[in-house]
Amino acid sequence: MTSFTGQRLAGLIARRTGQPSLGHDAAVVGRVLPFKVSAHVADELVDWSRAPDDPLYRLVMPHRDMLAPPDFAAVEAALRSGDRVRLRLVVDGLRERLNPHPGGQLHLNVPEGGWGLQHKYPETLLVFPRQGQTCHGYCAYCFRWPQFTGDPARRQAVDGPGVMTGHLARHPEVTDVLLTGGDPLVMRTELLDAYVAPLLDLPQVRTVRIGTKAVSFQPERFLTAPDADDLLRLFERVVASGRHLALMLHVSHPRELHPEPARRALRRLRGTGAVLRTQAPVVRHVNDDAGVWAAMWQEQVELGLVPYYMFVERDTGPRRYFGLPLARALAVHADATRRVSGLGRTARGPVMSTELGKLVLDGIAHLPEGPAFTLRALQARDPALVGTLAHARLDPAAQWWDELVPYGPRDQTLIPGKPLTLEGVVG
Ligand code: SF4
């Protein structure tokens, strides 16, 4: 299947936009952050006549502002020098500064002997199959970008299902297994089957989740790929086993689901009995608009999908370009929620995936001390913290939980009898 990366992508951008400078910028930024665009995205999703401001263009294409100006200049100069060692040093140093593994993913989530697994919450195990550590195309804001840089030290990957089943045997508390990446649906069905089939022999596993953006970026995966039918049969087997099969569709903008192939793919997937849930971060330049989210949730409900999460962009990679103040993310979520009926209000958010767990920004409270963000622990390493609340001073510029200043413990008891030990959550 055709896709564009590196110089080919830079050439495509220059040709289709008629702006060679955009192609040049892409060639520079693309040395640091990974970019890949499928033919489907280039031909069906991007509106080249509105580039570079088209949100679908922004979703997938490199832009010079993704790097700080001195960093952009350093990469550009290293490229111009033709000195490959210098270029490598500049790029490696820069990648390290872009916080490749936010949220303590490597030192906190990877279980002993389980490189390629993440076991953050007692009931849920994340599995990163080696052959699934790429995507049909890359989102420019991707928080998993280190998976795609070609550096094995930065890439989380498990060699085969044995590591996963071994861990499950030692952890009977795991009920949910999430196959993730990258995008596990880049794998041939046969390979995916090797991970899924053993789960169906384990009574403890009740839910199989698969994270994917294939409906948006490569709907042919479910239609005309040589093993598309086998994939659907595999999904049917999971459902027939009595388990919940959740396809976690990454959808950032309503236009992603407009092309007819995407609609046909959704119809086929729904026919398997899988539950299709949607999630995406709210990011500048792409979807920081309540009208966009409201339209997206409404259309998703009509298509039989369940809006699940609106995330906050993580502190990694090009957050300087895509990140939003928490106050803005909260306003987008609240306003979008007001514009849809109850069936479209199922997306929790804005949610931050932090070292401690998933924190949702519930709203703004007016305390005697002043206005405050109300945070709630949706998910936590320590299950005792789930559902607890915290208040932090309303900081209109803050973009992440660790920038917030908590109010004192006496203010953190919105739920009677459930004081939150938020010294651990905020601060
Ligand atoms: S689909 Fe997910 S993992 Fe793949 S590039 Fe987009 S955000 Fe990253």
Residues whose N, C-alpha, C, O or C-beta is under 5 A from the ligand:
A	BS01	SF4	C135 G137 Y138 C139 C142 F143 R144 G181 G182 K213 H250
